[in-house]
Amino acid sequence: MAEITLDVRQLQAFAEVGYQVAGGGDAHAAMAALRRVVPLDAYEFVAFDPATGRHHSVVSDGHRRIDRDAAEEYAGLAAYRRALATRAPVCMPEPDTERYFRRHLAPYGWRAGLTAPLFLREGRYTGLLHLASRQAFPYLTGALVAAVSPMLAHVTDLTRCVIDPVGLPPDFRAVAFDRLGARREVPGRDMSAALWDEPAMAAYARAFIDSRELSRHGLWLDGDGRWHELRLLRAGVGFQGSLQGAVAAERMCALPYELTGREVDVLTRVAAGDSNPQIAAALVLSVRTVTTHLEHIFAKLGCDSRTRLTTKALAEGLCRLDV
C-alpha cells in the first residue's frame, strides 16, 4: 500500500488545485494537480441541482461508462447521509456501500472507491466527488481529499456560472436569476444594484423563465422614481448552463420621444389591446383624458394608427414593465 506524507510537493499541489478552481481553470486541471499527491485512476464530479433536488454527473475522467442513476442510488445510502452529517469522505467497500460497490465499481476493475461530500466554505452543499483506484488508497487519502474539498466544491456549484446571453448591449448592468430566485453576478458584466436590491425582481424573472418568451424589453420605474431600460433574456445558469435561468439587465434612461410617465402607461395599455374605455378604467382616468394622451402619443411617435403604434412600442421597448 502506498503511503502519503506531507511535504512541500503536496502543498504545491494543493495550491495548484485552488489556483485552477479560483482562476477559472477546468476541473481536469485541478484534478491533475491533486493526482500528484493522491493516487487515483478515475474520478467523477456529481453536482447537486437545488432546483430539482437531484444529482447528476458533470465531469468525469477514467470511467468507461457513466451510469446516470448511480448518483441517485448513492444518495439513498446510509453512508451518504453519514457523509453529509460528518462532512468526511466515505471509503468503499465499507458497511452500507458493498452492494453499490459491486454494481458500479467492481465490474470495471476498481478495488477501492472514495466519495467526498463537497461543501463550500460557507457551508452550502454542492455535490460529490467520486474517486476510484485499482489498488487500495493510502491511509491519509480521505484526510487530504477532505482538505481540498471546499475548493473543489466550486466545480459542482450550479449557482456559480452564467452563460452570457447573446444580444445584450455592453453598457447594461446585469443580474442572473434561476427559477428558485437565486441571484448571481454575470461574468464580464457590472452588477446592477437596482435589480439586485429589488424585492420583486426574482419573482418577475421566474415568471419570464416560465413563459414562452425568448426575451423581453421595456421600461421600468424603480422604487426611487428613476426610469430604466430593462431587458430580460433567457440564459443557462449553473455548470455549463445546465439550469434554466434569465439575465435581467438595465441602464438608467430618460423617457424616449419626450413621453411622460402617464403617456407610457397609456401606450402600454394600447399595446396590450385595450380600448380607450378600458384604459380609462384601468388608469382611473376619463375617456376624454385618455383620448388627449393618445393624440400626444401619436404625434410624438409619428404613428397614424393603433396598429403601427403597437408595433413601434413593442419593437423599441416603449412599454412599461410592471415588476
Backbone torsions as a table, in degrees:
resi	resn	phi	psi	omega
1	MET	NA	133.4	179.1
2	ALA	-70.0	151.4	178.4
3	GLU	-112.8	148.6	177.8
4	ILE	-113.7	130.2	173.7
5	THR	-127.2	144.7	179.8
6	LEU	-76.9	126.6	178.6
7	ASP	-150.3	179.7	-177.8
8	VAL	-60.7	-35.7	-179.5
9	ARG	-60.9	-40.0	178.8
10	GLN	-69.4	-41.1	177.5
11	LEU	-61.7	-39.4	176.5
12	GLN	-64.0	-40.0	178.8
13	ALA	-64.0	-43.3	178.8
14	PHE	-63.0	-41.0	178.0
15	ALA	-61.7	-38.3	179.3
16	GLU	-67.7	-36.8	175.4
17	VAL	-58.0	-50.0	179.5
18	GLY	-62.2	-40.2	-179.8
19	TYR	-63.0	-44.3	-177.8
20	GLN	-64.9	-40.2	-179.6
21	VAL	-72.1	-50.6	-177.3
22	ALA	-67.9	-32.4	-177.6
23	GLY	-86.1	6.8	178.1
24	GLY	86.9	5.5	176.3
25	GLY	-67.0	161.9	-176.0
26	ASP	-82.3	172.0	-177.2
27	ALA	-64.6	-34.5	-178.8
28	HIS	-63.5	-38.0	178.1
29	ALA	-65.8	-39.5	178.4
30	ALA	-65.4	-41.4	-179.3
31	MET	-72.2	-29.7	174.9
32	ALA	-61.6	-37.5	176.6
33	ALA	-67.8	-41.2	-179.4
34	LEU	-66.4	-31.8	-179.3
35	ARG	-65.2	-16.4	177.8
36	ARG	-65.3	-25.9	-175.4
37	VAL	-123.4	-13.8	179.0
38	VAL	-120.1	111.4	179.9
39	PRO	-71.0	118.0	179.0
40	LEU	-149.6	153.6	-178.7
41	ASP	-109.1	-20.0	-178.9
42	ALA	-155.1	154.6	176.0
43	TYR	-150.0	160.0	178.1
44	GLU	-149.7	127.7	172.7
45	PHE	-94.3	128.2	179.7
46	VAL	-118.5	119.3	-177.2
47	ALA	-91.2	143.4	172.3
48	PHE	-93.8	122.3	-178.5
49	ASP	-93.1	107.2	-177.8
50	PRO	-66.7	-18.9	179.8
51	ALA	-74.1	-29.3	-177.3
52	THR	-116.8	-14.5	-176.5
53	GLY	74.0	17.0	-177.7
54	ARG	-117.6	165.2	178.2
55	HIS	-108.0	148.6	172.0
56	HIS	-154.0	149.8	-177.1
57	SER	-69.8	137.0	178.5
58	VAL	-121.3	-31.9	179.6
59	VAL	-144.5	136.2	176.7
60	SER	-150.5	160.3	176.7
61	ASP	-155.7	134.0	176.6
62	GLY	93.2	-10.0	178.8
63	HIS	-87.8	138.8	176.1
64	ARG	-73.9	-31.4	-176.0
65	ARG	-152.5	140.0	175.5
66	ILE	-104.4	119.1	178.3
67	ASP	-91.2	114.3	-175.1
68	ARG	-64.4	-27.4	-178.6
69	ASP	-84.8	-10.7	-175.1
70	ALA	-63.5	-39.1	-178.2
71	ALA	-64.1	-43.2	179.1
72	GLU	-68.4	-34.2	176.4
73	GLU	-64.0	-42.6	179.2
74	TYR	-64.1	-38.2	-179.0
75	ALA	-65.9	-13.2	177.3
76	GLY	-92.6	-2.1	-177.8
77	LEU	-82.1	151.2	173.8
78	ALA	-63.4	-31.4	178.9
79	ALA	-63.3	-34.9	177.8
80	TYR	-66.3	-45.7	179.9
81	ARG	-64.1	-35.6	177.4
82	ARG	-66.8	-39.4	179.3
83	ALA	-64.9	-38.9	178.3
84	LEU	-65.5	-37.2	-178.3
85	ALA	-71.3	-38.9	-175.9
86	THR	-97.2	-17.0	-175.5
87	ARG	60.0	26.0	-179.5
88	ALA	-109.9	143.0	177.8
89	PRO	-60.4	150.8	178.5
90	VAL	-112.5	127.6	177.9
91	CYS	-87.4	152.1	177.2
92	MET	-132.9	143.5	-0.6
93	PRO	-83.0	134.6	174.0
94	GLU	-138.6	170.9	177.1
95	PRO	-50.4	138.1	-179.4
96	ASP	81.0	-5.4	-178.1
97	THR	-121.1	-2.8	-173.4
98	GLU	-59.9	-45.9	-178.5
99	ARG	-63.7	-43.8	177.6
100	TYR	-60.3	-43.0	-179.5
101	PHE	-61.9	-43.4	-179.1
102	ARG	-64.8	-33.0	-176.8
103	ARG	-80.9	-38.9	-167.4
104	HIS	-115.3	-13.4	-179.6
105	LEU	-119.0	-52.5	-175.4
106	ALA	-55.7	-39.3	-178.9
107	PRO	-61.1	-17.9	-177.2
108	TYR	-105.3	12.2	174.7
109	GLY	91.2	4.7	179.8
110	TRP	-79.3	135.4	177.2
111	ARG	-98.0	-21.6	-177.3
112	ALA	-144.4	147.2	175.0
113	GLY	-135.2	155.5	177.4
114	LEU	-146.7	131.0	-179.9
115	THR	-123.0	123.7	-178.5
116	ALA	-111.1	127.9	171.7
117	PRO	-72.1	140.9	-175.8
118	LEU	-109.2	116.3	178.1
119	PHE	-122.0	135.9	172.7
120	LEU	-70.4	165.5	-178.7
121	ARG	-56.2	-35.7	-178.2
122	GLU	-78.2	-1.7	173.6
123	GLY	101.7	0.9	-179.2
124	ARG	-82.3	131.1	179.9
125	TYR	-79.2	131.9	-178.4
126	THR	-120.7	-15.6	179.7
127	GLY	154.5	-154.0	-173.5
128	LEU	-134.3	153.5	170.1
129	LEU	-121.0	118.0	177.0
130	HIS	-99.1	131.3	174.3
131	LEU	-117.6	145.9	177.6
132	ALA	-137.4	147.3	-178.5
133	SER	-145.5	152.0	177.2
134	ARG	-86.0	-0.8	174.2
135	GLN	-138.4	165.2	-179.3
136	ALA	-61.8	143.0	178.4
137	PHE	-73.0	145.8	173.5
138	PRO	-59.7	159.9	-172.2
139	TYR	-56.9	-42.9	-173.8
140	LEU	-88.7	8.1	-176.7
141	THR	-57.6	-47.5	-178.6
142	GLY	-58.8	-42.4	-179.5
143	ALA	-65.9	-39.5	-179.7
144	LEU	-69.5	-40.8	177.8
145	VAL	-65.5	-40.4	177.6
146	ALA	-60.7	-34.7	-178.4
147	ALA	-66.7	-33.5	-178.4
148	VAL	-98.9	-3.2	-175.7
149	SER	-61.1	-35.4	177.2
150	PRO	-62.5	-30.6	175.8
151	MET	-73.7	-44.5	-178.7
152	LEU	-69.5	-19.5	178.9
153	ALA	-59.8	-25.5	179.2
154	HIS	-66.5	-25.9	179.8
155	VAL	-63.6	-36.4	-177.6
156	THR	-100.6	11.1	179.9
157	ASP	-79.7	104.8	-176.8
158	LEU	-76.9	-2.2	174.5
159	THR	-98.8	4.9	-170.2
160	ARG	-84.1	-40.3	-168.6
161	CYS	-110.8	152.0	174.4
162	VAL	-134.9	131.8	173.6
163	ILE	-81.6	116.1	-175.8
164	ASP	-62.2	123.3	-177.7
165	PRO	-70.7	151.6	179.8
166	VAL	-82.4	139.5	172.8
167	GLY	95.9	7.1	179.6
168	LEU	-90.3	121.0	-179.0
169	PRO	-56.9	148.9	-172.6
170	PRO	-68.4	-21.7	-175.2
171	ASP	-93.7	11.0	177.3
172	PHE	-88.2	136.6	171.3
173	ARG	-87.3	147.1	-168.1
174	ALA	-140.1	158.9	171.3
175	VAL	-143.5	141.7	177.8
176	ALA	-105.1	147.9	178.9
177	PHE	-132.1	147.9	167.5
178	ASP	-108.0	-177.6	-174.9
179	ARG	-67.4	-22.1	178.8
180	LEU	-83.4	-3.2	179.9
181	GLY	89.0	3.7	178.4
182	ALA	-67.4	133.6	-179.7
183	ARG	-101.1	149.9	174.9
184	ARG	-155.2	157.0	177.6
185	GLU	-75.4	154.9	178.9
186	VAL	-101.4	118.8	-179.1
187	PRO	-54.9	133.1	178.1
188	GLY	84.3	2.8	-179.6
189	ARG	-124.4	145.7	171.3
190	ASP	-68.5	139.3	179.9
191	MET	-76.9	136.2	178.7
192	SER	-89.0	109.2	177.4
193	ALA	-65.9	-33.8	-179.3
194	ALA	-62.8	-42.8	179.3
195	LEU	-75.8	-38.1	-179.1
196	TRP	-61.6	-39.2	-174.9
197	ASP	-90.3	-5.7	-179.3
198	GLU	-77.7	114.1	-174.4
199	PRO	-61.2	-31.9	-174.5
200	ALA	-87.0	-6.0	-171.5
201	MET	-68.9	-35.5	-178.9
202	ALA	-63.0	-44.1	178.7
203	ALA	-66.9	-36.9	178.5
204	TYR	-64.8	-42.1	178.4
205	ALA	-65.1	-38.5	179.1
206	ARG	-64.4	-42.1	177.8
207	ALA	-60.9	-36.4	177.2
208	PHE	-67.2	-43.5	179.2
209	ILE	-59.3	-39.5	-178.2
210	ASP	-78.6	-11.7	178.5
211	SER	-81.3	178.9	177.9
212	ARG	-96.8	3.8	-178.1
213	GLU	-73.0	143.4	173.8
214	LEU	-87.9	-29.0	-179.9
215	SER	-156.4	162.9	177.6
216	ARG	-144.5	139.5	-173.5
217	HIS	-143.3	127.5	179.9
218	GLY	-172.1	-163.2	-177.9
219	LEU	-110.9	138.0	-178.0
220	TRP	-128.3	131.4	176.5
221	LEU	-102.3	114.4	-176.8
222	ASP	-79.0	177.0	-175.7
223	GLY	-65.4	-16.9	178.5
224	ASP	-96.5	9.1	176.7
225	GLY	80.0	21.1	179.5
226	ARG	-104.7	138.6	179.8
227	TRP	-88.6	142.1	178.0
228	HIS	-132.6	145.5	165.8
229	GLU	-83.5	123.1	-173.0
230	LEU	-120.1	133.7	176.7
231	ARG	-128.5	140.3	171.4
232	LEU	-123.3	134.2	179.6
233	LEU	-134.7	144.2	175.2
234	ARG	-67.6	144.7	178.9
235	ALA	-157.5	146.5	172.3
236	GLY	-79.8	134.7	177.2
237	VAL	-121.8	166.7	-176.5
238	GLY	83.1	-174.4	-175.9
239	PHE	-60.2	121.2	-179.5
240	GLN	54.9	30.5	176.9
241	GLY	65.8	34.6	-171.5
242	SER	-81.3	-10.0	178.4
243	LEU	-109.4	143.7	173.7
244	GLN	-68.8	134.1	179.8
245	GLY	-156.7	-173.6	179.8
246	ALA	-145.7	147.5	171.2
247	VAL	-106.0	123.2	173.5
248	ALA	-102.9	128.9	-176.2
249	ALA	-135.3	146.9	-177.3
250	GLU	-148.5	159.8	167.1
251	ARG	-146.8	142.6	179.5
252	MET	-66.1	148.2	-177.1
253	CYS	-153.9	159.5	166.8
254	ALA	-86.7	151.5	179.8
255	LEU	-63.4	130.8	-176.9
256	PRO	-70.3	158.3	177.0
257	TYR	57.4	22.5	-179.4
258	GLU	58.3	30.0	176.7
259	LEU	-69.5	151.1	171.6
260	THR	-93.7	165.4	178.9
261	GLY	-59.2	-40.3	179.3
262	ARG	-66.5	-37.3	177.9
263	GLU	-66.3	-34.4	175.1
264	VAL	-63.5	-41.1	178.1
265	ASP	-61.6	-43.9	179.7
266	VAL	-65.2	-45.4	180.0
267	LEU	-60.0	-39.6	179.2
268	THR	-61.7	-40.2	178.7
269	ARG	-69.1	-37.3	177.1
270	VAL	-62.4	-45.0	-179.5
271	ALA	-64.3	-25.1	177.3
272	ALA	-81.6	-5.3	177.3
273	GLY	93.5	11.5	-179.4
274	ASP	-74.9	147.8	173.4
275	SER	-82.7	170.1	179.5
276	ASN	-59.2	-44.8	177.6
277	PRO	-62.6	-37.3	177.8
278	GLN	-65.7	-40.4	177.1
279	ILE	-63.4	-43.5	-179.2
280	ALA	-60.5	-43.1	-179.1
281	ALA	-67.4	-40.8	-177.7
282	ALA	-68.2	-37.4	-175.8
283	LEU	-99.5	3.6	179.9
284	VAL	56.8	55.0	177.5
285	LEU	-127.8	165.2	172.4
286	SER	-81.0	156.6	177.9
287	VAL	-61.9	-35.4	179.6
288	ARG	-64.3	-41.3	178.4
289	THR	-64.3	-40.8	177.6
290	VAL	-60.9	-42.7	179.7
291	THR	-61.5	-40.4	179.2
292	THR	-65.3	-43.7	176.9
293	HIS	-58.8	-42.7	-178.9
294	LEU	-64.4	-37.8	177.6
295	GLU	-60.4	-42.8	178.7
296	HIS	-65.7	-40.9	-179.0
297	ILE	-65.0	-45.0	178.1
298	PHE	-57.3	-42.7	-177.9
299	ALA	-68.0	-43.2	-177.0
300	LYS	-68.3	-36.2	-177.1
301	LEU	-93.6	-6.3	177.9
302	GLY	67.9	35.2	179.6
303	CYS	-112.5	152.8	-178.1
304	ASP	-120.6	10.5	177.8
305	SER	-154.7	158.2	178.9
306	ARG	-66.2	-32.8	179.2
307	THR	-63.3	-48.0	179.3
308	ARG	-66.4	-36.7	178.6
309	LEU	-62.4	-44.5	179.6
310	THR	-64.1	-43.8	-180.0
311	THR	-60.5	-43.9	-179.0
312	LYS	-68.3	-40.6	-178.5
313	ALA	-64.2	-42.3	-179.3
314	LEU	-72.4	-39.1	-178.3
315	ALA	-67.8	-35.0	-175.3
316	GLU	-102.2	3.9	177.4
317	GLY	67.3	45.7	-177.0
318	LEU	-95.8	-1.9	-178.6
319	CYS	-88.6	153.4	179.6
320	ARG	-81.8	134.3	175.9
321	LEU	-99.4	118.9	-177.8
322	ASP	-87.8	93.0	-179.5
323	VAL	-78.8	NA	NA
